Amino acid sequence: MAANKIHELLADKAEYYLNHTSNTFPKETLHTPSPNHLDAIWGNSNRNIQTLRSLNNIMGHGRLANTGYVSILPVDQGIEHSAGASFAPNPMFFDPENIVKLAIEGGCNAVASTYGVLGMVARKYAHKIPFIVKINHNEFLTYPNKFDQIMFGTIKDAWNMGATAVGATIYFGSEESARQIIEVSKAFEYAHELGMTTILWCYLRNNGFKKDGVDYSTAADLTGQANHLGVTIQADIIKQKLPTNNGGYTAINFGKTSPLVYSKLTTDHPIDLARYQVANCYMGRVGLINSGGESKGATDLQEAVTTAVVNKRAGGMGLISGRKAFQKPFAEGVSLLQTIQDVYLDESITIA
């Protein structure tokens, strides 16, 4: 039944997404998600035993437990996009407890939110679902708005509330990116020392990335390099937006690249563009989760399923979808999250 629903949602694009064969990076060269992902990938790394246990807590929870895939509910938009813009469509989510309840009822591996949200209900829920504390934010109340991520708390505070992991954003390409890289690197080092998993939102922010009406901040080549920087500072999981185009380096005419990136290692197919992101996560050794994006209403479920199919077939580890779920009636949000998970549970949807 779930497989039929996925095909129905993909509609006339089903063959395009489900039957595509990728010839850029052969699937045999990737480290794809599997039930033994933890032992196969992290067993020989420098991550300590407590961090391995934290990774196992996340990967062993929810409807996707022990598959190698993850489904995470992220709700930090109250800061990143303003509480009014985020929660007005469904005011029940001004209450932090309902955020955690949605993640639990939705069968998620973990819930990611702010110090305030998770701290408010930590004693009741930290042992029932893995907590991912988002440690920095663009506070979005500065006028005019600027592209910066600042720390909202400490790693020890996240650990004290029982968090399994911490998440952070770096705005690569922004004026403050060098400081953010240093801050997050140090924070992740301490988080690993305390035994927590680290997840990095590898986003691009610079008005110069827009040229001739095209926004290259979600280009495959630029987001791929952002991912490569993220794994370099030892993020355990990378969060990235799905590519919408390619050729950012050449269009903007900066940095360094190779013609082979565009002639051999990518095509214009969404799965091949996402695979370039996976390749930059050490060929999938570090899991890539793509974001679900903003809520657009009636097309949300179709878009979420499409993103999940692209991520899975590219070699990614899962989806981290927030607004498409919590800006709907509770039961509808639960259904959307579980439909996303059904993509990863469907064995007929394979690596391209």
Secondary structure in CASP SS format (residue, H / E / C, confidence):
PFRMAT SS
TARGET T0000
AUTHOR 0000-0000-0000
METHOD secondary structure of the structure
MODEL  1
M C 1.00
A H 1.00
A H 1.00
N H 1.00
K H 1.00
I H 1.00
H H 1.00
E H 1.00
L H 1.00
L H 1.00
A H 1.00
D H 1.00
K H 1.00
A H 1.00
E H 1.00
Y H 1.00
Y H 1.00
L H 1.00
N C 1.00
H C 1.00
T C 1.00
S C 1.00
N C 1.00
T C 1.00
F C 1.00
P C 1.00
K H 1.00
E H 1.00
T H 1.00
L C 1.00
H C 1.00
T C 1.00
P C 1.00
S C 1.00
P C 1.00
N C 1.00
H H 1.00
L H 1.00
D H 1.00
A H 1.00
I H 1.00
W H 1.00
G C 1.00
N C 1.00
S C 1.00
N C 1.00
R C 1.00
N C 1.00
I H 1.00
Q H 1.00
T H 1.00
L H 1.00
R H 1.00
S H 1.00
L H 1.00
N H 1.00
N H 1.00
I H 1.00
M H 1.00
G C 1.00
H C 1.00
G C 1.00
R C 1.00
L C 1.00
A C 1.00
N C 1.00
T C 1.00
G C 1.00
Y C 1.00
V E 1.00
S E 1.00
I E 1.00
L E 1.00
P E 1.00
V E 1.00
D C 1.00
Q H 1.00
G H 1.00
I H 1.00
E H 1.00
H H 1.00
S H 1.00
A H 1.00
G H 1.00
A H 1.00
S H 1.00
F H 1.00
A C 1.00
P C 1.00
N C 1.00
P H 1.00
M H 1.00
F H 1.00
F H 1.00
D C 1.00
P H 1.00
E H 1.00
N H 1.00
I H 1.00
V H 1.00
K H 1.00
L H 1.00
A H 1.00
I H 1.00
E H 1.00
G C 1.00
G C 1.00
C C 1.00
N C 1.00
A E 1.00
V E 1.00
A E 1.00
S E 1.00
T C 1.00
Y H 1.00
G H 1.00
V H 1.00
L H 1.00
G H 1.00
M H 1.00
V C 1.00
A H 1.00
R H 1.00
K H 1.00
Y H 1.00
A C 1.00
H C 1.00
K C 1.00
I C 1.00
P C 1.00
F E 1.00
I E 1.00
V E 1.00
K E 1.00
I C 1.00
N E 1.00
H E 1.00
N C 1.00
E C 1.00
F C 1.00
L C 1.00
T C 1.00
Y C 1.00
P C 1.00
N C 1.00
K C 1.00
F C 1.00
D C 1.00
Q C 1.00
I E 1.00
M E 1.00
F C 1.00
G C 1.00
T C 1.00
I H 1.00
K H 1.00
D H 1.00
A H 1.00
W H 1.00
N H 1.00
M C 1.00
G C 1.00
A C 1.00
T C 1.00
A E 1.00
V E 1.00
G E 1.00
A E 1.00
T E 1.00
I E 1.00
Y E 1.00
F E 1.00
G C 1.00
S C 1.00
E C 1.00
E C 1.00
S H 1.00
A H 1.00
R H 1.00
Q H 1.00
I H 1.00
I H 1.00
E H 1.00
V H 1.00
S H 1.00
K H 1.00
A H 1.00
F H 1.00
E H 1.00
Y H 1.00
A H 1.00
H H 1.00
E H 1.00
L H 1.00
G C 1.00
M C 1.00
T E 1.00
T E 1.00
I E 1.00
L E 1.00
W E 1.00
C E 1.00
Y E 1.00
L E 1.00
R C 1.00
N C 1.00
N H 1.00
G H 1.00
F H 1.00
K E 1.00
K E 1.00
D C 1.00
G C 1.00
V E 1.00
D E 1.00
Y H 1.00
S H 1.00
T H 1.00
A E 1.00
A H 1.00
D H 1.00
L H 1.00
T H 1.00
G H 1.00
Q H 1.00
A H 1.00
N H 1.00
H H 1.00
L H 1.00
G H 1.00
V H 1.00
T H 1.00
I C 1.00
Q C 1.00
A C 1.00
D C 1.00
I E 1.00
I E 1.00
K E 1.00
Q E 1.00
K C 1.00
L C 1.00
P C 1.00
T C 1.00
N E 1.00
N C 1.00
G C 1.00
G H 1.00
Y H 1.00
T H 1.00
A H 1.00
I H 1.00
N C 1.00
F C 1.00
G C 1.00
K C 1.00
T C 1.00
S C 1.00
P H 1.00
L H 1.00
V H 1.00
Y H 1.00
S H 1.00
K C 1.00
L C 1.00
T C 1.00
T C 1.00
D C 1.00
H C 1.00
P H 1.00
I H 1.00
D H 1.00
L H 1.00
A H 1.00
R H 1.00
Y H 1.00
Q H 1.00
V H 1.00
A H 1.00
N C 1.00
C C 1.00
Y C 1.00
M C 1.00
G C 1.00
R C 1.00
V C 1.00
G E 1.00
L E 1.00
I E 1.00
N E 1.00
S E 1.00
G C 1.00
G C 1.00
E C 1.00
S C 1.00
K C 1.00
G C 1.00
A C 1.00
T C 1.00
D H 1.00
L H 1.00
Q H 1.00
E H 1.00
A H 1.00
V H 1.00
T H 1.00
T H 1.00
A H 1.00
V H 1.00
V H 1.00
N H 1.00
K H 1.00
R H 1.00
A H 1.00
G C 1.00
G C 1.00
M C 1.00
G E 1.00
L E 1.00
I E 1.00
S C 1.00
G C 1.00
R H 1.00
K H 1.00
A H 1.00
F H 1.00
Q C 1.00
K C 1.00
P C 1.00
F H 1.00
A H 1.00
E H 1.00
G H 1.00
V H 1.00
S H 1.00
L H 1.00
L H 1.00
Q H 1.00
T H 1.00
I H 1.00
Q H 1.00
D H 1.00
V H 1.00
Y H 1.00
L H 1.00
D C 1.00
E C 1.00
S C 1.00
I C 1.00
T C 1.00
I C 1.00
A C 1.00
END
